[in-house]
C-alpha cells in the first residue's frame, strides 16, 4: 500500500514563488536547486529516497536571465507542505533562504484551493469606499500625532482633520498606553470627537485605533476599541507578526476594517541582493492575512522607495487574486499639497494618502491647509 508521501501521490494545490538570484547560469541553477532543498527538507538529497524527492522537494519550473547578470527562478511547492498558518507559508517561501544573503523573494502565487483557506480583507476597496461615502477619488487619512499630546488634545486635532475633509483618521503607531495618554481614554475621546464632527459635516469619517501588542493584548484592545466607538483598527504586523492580523480579521465579533502599518517591515526589504521585495512585504502579505489597506512609504519621501516599487506595491494590493478582495495601497511620508496631484496621477483613484506632520506646520490653520489639499485632490479626479 502506498503511503501519503509516495511518488505517485499528487497534490492538486501548490504554491509558486519567484526568486531573484545571482548568475552566471550554472551558479544560478545551483542556487535555485539549493532553494528547493532549503525550503522543504533543509538537508542533503541522499537523506530522501529518490521516490520521495519529486514529492517533497520544491520543483524548479523556470530559470530566466534578466539584466545585470541576475536570474529569476520560479519554484513550485506542494500545497500540503502548508498547514494553513502564516508562519508555515513564510517558512516555505523564505525561511532558510533568508539566511543565505544572496536570494530575493520577488512574488508568490497560490492555487485557488490554497487561497480559499485565507480570509483576505473583510472590507477591501469597495467596503472602505462605502463606509466613507466616497467613490470618485483617492481617500485622505490623517494621523493623530505627535507623541506627547493628551487624549483631549488628540481629540481636538481629530475634529480639525474632519472639518478639513479627511475620510479617515488613524492613531500614530507610537500611541500605545502611555501614562499621559491612556489607551481607553484616548480611544473614547477621539472616537466621540470623530463621530460628532463627521455628523456635523454630513459625511462619515473612520477612526482607526492602534492596538499592536501581544496577541492577548490586541484582542483586549480590539474589543475595547470597538466598544468605545472606534470604527477601525491599526496593527503593525512587523511588530506583532502577520498571523496576528489574520486572527483579528477572522474574529466576527470584532468585524472592523484593519489597517497595516509598516513599522519594522522595512528591515525585511531587499536593499542589496537579499530579502523580500517591497510588493511582497507591503502588498501580498498584508492583503492575504486580512488588512483592508496597507501603509507604506511614498516615492520621493526620503524613505527607500522608488517610484517603480511604489507602483508595484499598489498593483499587488489591487490586482485580481482569486477570491481575495483588493485592498487600498496607502502611501505616506510628509505628503503636502505640492505632491498630492503628482502622487494621484501615478497611483490612480484607488489609493489612500496618509497625511501627518506636514498638515500641522501652522497649528492655527490646519483646517484651511486640509481644505486646500482636499480641493486639489478632488479637482484632479
N, C-alpha and C positions, 0 to 999 in steps of 0.2 A: 504494500500500500504506500502511495506517495504521500509524504508529509506536506504541510502548508508551504514549505520553502523549497519544494522540489523544482527542478529546472523547467518542468512543463507547466508549473503554476503561472497563471497570467494575472497581471494587475491591470484593470481597465482604467484606473485613475493614476495620474502621475503629476509630478512637479517638475517643471523645466526651468533651469537657471542659465543665465548668460554671464560669463566672466570675461574680464579683460586681463590678459597676461602677456608677459614678455616673450619676444621671439629671440632667435630665428625659429623656423618651423620645427626642427627637432626638439628645441628647448620648450617651445610652446606645447607641443604634443605631450612631452614628458610631464610638464606641469599639469596639463588637463587630466591626464591619466592619474596623476597623484591626487588631484581633487576628487576624482571618482572614488578613490580608496579612502582618502581622509574624511570625506563627508558621509561615509557609510560605516565601514568596518574599522577604519583607522588602524590598519595592521598590514602585514605583508601578504601578498596574494597566495603564498603557499599554505597559509593557515585555513584557506577555504578550498573545499573540493571544487574542481572545475565545473561540476554540475550546478553549483550554487553561485558561482561568480556572476553569471548572466542574470541571476535573480536578485541578488542583494546589492551588488555594486552599482554605482551610478554609471550611466552609459553615455559616452561621448558621441553626440549626434552630428556635430559640425565644428570645424576649426577653420577660421577665416582670417586672412591677413587684413589689417587696417593700416592707416597711416602711422608713421613713426616707429615702424618695426614691432608694433604690438599685434596681438591676435585676439579675436573673440572666440571663446569656446562655449558651445551650447551643450549642456549636460542634462540628461533626464534621470530623475529619481523615482522609484516606485512610490505610489501613494501610501501603501501600507507601512512605509517606514515611519509615518507620522501617526500620532495618537490623538491629534486634534488640538493640542496645546500650542500656543505661540512659541514657547520655549523649544518644542520639538522642531517646528518649522525653521527657526533661526539656527538651530544646531545643524540641521541638514544643509541649509543654504550656505552657512559660512562659519560653522563652529571652529574646527581645527584649522581651516584655511585662513582664518583671520589672524593666526599666529605666524604665518609664513612671511608676510611683508612684501609679497610681490603679486598679489591677486586682488582684483577689484570685482565685487558683485555689482553688475550693471542693472539687472532686472530679473524678474521671475514671473512665471505664469502657472496656473493650475487648471486642470480639467474641471468641468462643472461639477462633477461628483465630489471632488475635494472642496471646491468653493462653497458647496451647499452647507457645509458644517460651520461656516463662518457667518456671523450675523451681518457684518458690514454696518454701515451707518443706519441709524433708526430714521433719521430725517433727510439727510443729504441736501442737495442743492434745492430741489423743489420744496422740501419741508421747511427749510430755513426761509426761503422767499415768502412762502405762505405765512409763516409766523410773524414776519416783519411787514408784510404788505407791500413789498417792492418786487417788481417783475422785470424792469426795463434797464437797469443799470447795475454796476458793481455796488457792493454793500460797504458801509463805513462802520468800523469798530473802534471805539475809543478805549483807552487804558486808564484805569484808576491808579495814579502814581503821583509823586514818588513815595517810596517807603519813608515813614516818619509821620505821616498825617494821621489824624484821629478818624474814627468811623464817621463822625459828623462832618468833618472836612471833606472826606471822600464822598459822602452823600451829596454835599453841596456841589462838588465838582461834577458828579454824575448828572445833576439837574442841568448844569450848564451845557454839558455834552448833548443831552436830549434836546434842549432848546436850540442847539446848533445844528440839529438834524441827523445825528448818527442813528444807525439802525440797531446797533448792539454795543454793549459796554462789557468789558471784562476786567477782573482784578488783575493787577500786576502779579507776575509769578512769585515775587518776593513777599507778597502778603500771605501770611500763614495764620499764626495765632499769637502774635506778639503782645506783650503786656499793654502797650499803648494803643493797640488796635486788635482787640479780641475777635476771634472768628465770628461768633454768633452775633455780637453787636454790629460788626461791620456789615455782615450779610443782611441782617434785618434792616438796618438803616438805609443801605444802598438799594436793596430791593424795593423798599417802600418808596424811596425817592424816585427811582426809575419808573415805577408804576404810576405814581402821582403825576410826574412831569409828562410822561407819554400819553396819559389820559387827557391831560390838558391840551396837548398839541393835536390830539386826534389820530395818532398813529402809533402802533406798538414799538417798543424797544426791548430787546432781550438783555438780561443781565447774567453774565457767566461768573460764578463764584469759584475761586481757586480752592481745590480740595486735595492737592497732592500730599501724599504721606504713605504710611504703611497701608496694607490692604484694609485692615480693620479701621484705621483712622479715616480712610477715604470713604468707606461705606457709611460710617457715622456722619462724616461731614456732608456727604451727598444727601443723606436723609434729612439732616438738619437744614441744609441749604434749600431744599425743596419746600420743607415746612415753613421756612422763613420767607419764602416768596421768590427765590432765585429761579430764573427761567432757563438756566443752562449751567454746565459745569466746565471748568478749565482744569486739565490734567497735563502734567509734563511726563510723558512716557519714558524719557531719558532718565528720569529720576525714579519713577515707580515701576518701570517695566511695561511692555506693551500688553501683557496679559491682564494687567490691572484695568486698562481701558476696556478690554473685552468683557471683563467681569461686570463693570458698571453698565456697559451697553446692554448686557443680557438681563439686567435686573428690571423687570416690568413694573416694579413698584416705584422705581426712580423715574425712568422713561423721560429723561431730559436730553436735549442736544448736548453733545460733547465737543469741546474744542481742544485740539492737541497743541501744546506749547513746545518749542524746540529746545528748551534748556537742557544742556548736556548732550543733546543729539549731535551737535556739531563735532564732537570728539569721534563719532563713527564715520564721518565723511572722508572719502578718499581725497587727499591733497598731495599725493606724491607716488601713486602707483600701487596703493594698497588701501583697502577699506570698503565702504559701501558707497555707491553712487547716490547723489542727493535725491533723485526721484524715488529710490527705494526707501530712504530714511524719512523723507518728508511727504511722500506721496503714497506709495503702495502699502507700507506697513500701517500708518495711521488709519487709512481707509479700510483696510482689511479687518482691523480689530474694532472698528465701530465709531471712529471720530467723524463728526459732521463737517468740521473744517480743520485744516492743518495750517498752523502758522509757521512761517519760515522767512529768512531774510530776503529783502528785495535786492535785485542787482543795483549796483551803484550806491549802496547804502553804507559802505565802509566795512561790510562783512564779506567773507569769502563766498561770493555767489556771482557767477557770470550770468549774462542775460540768457544764454542758451540753457544753462542749468535751471534758471528760474522758470523759464517757459516749459522745460521738460518736466519739472515737478508738477506744474499746473496741468500739463497733459495727462500725467499719471493719475491725478486726482479726478479728472473729468471723463476720461475715455471709457468706452464700453468695456465692462469686465464681468461677464456672466450676469448673475442677478444682483451683484454688489452695486448699490446705488453710487452715483458720482457725488463727490464732495467738493466744497469750495476751497480752492487754494487761497490762503490768507497771507499777504506779504506785509512785512513791517520793516522798520529801520529808519526812524526820523523822517517820515514822509511829510512833506509840506505841499502847499498849493502849487509850487513851481514844478512838481513832479507828477501830480495826480493825473494830468491828461496824458503824459507820456506813458506812464505805467498802465493806464486804462487802455491805450491804443495797442500796447504789446500783449497784455494778458486777456483783454476782452471783458465782456459783461459779467460772466460768471466767476467773479473773484471778489475777495474782501481786502480792503486796505485798512491796515491797523495803524491808528493814529495815537501817538504817545506824547512825549515831552514837547515836540515842536508846536503843538497847539496851545501850550501853556507858557510860551515865551513872554507873552503880555498877559499877566493874570487878570487884568481888568477888561480884557477884550476877547475872552475865549469864545463866547457865543458868536461874535462878529467874525472871528477867524474861521470857526467851524462853518458858519453860514456861507462864507465866501468859497471855501473848499467844496462844500456841498453843491453850490451853484455851478462851479466849474466842472464838476464831475457830471452833474445832471445834463448840462448843455452839450457835453461830449457824447452823450448816448441818447 
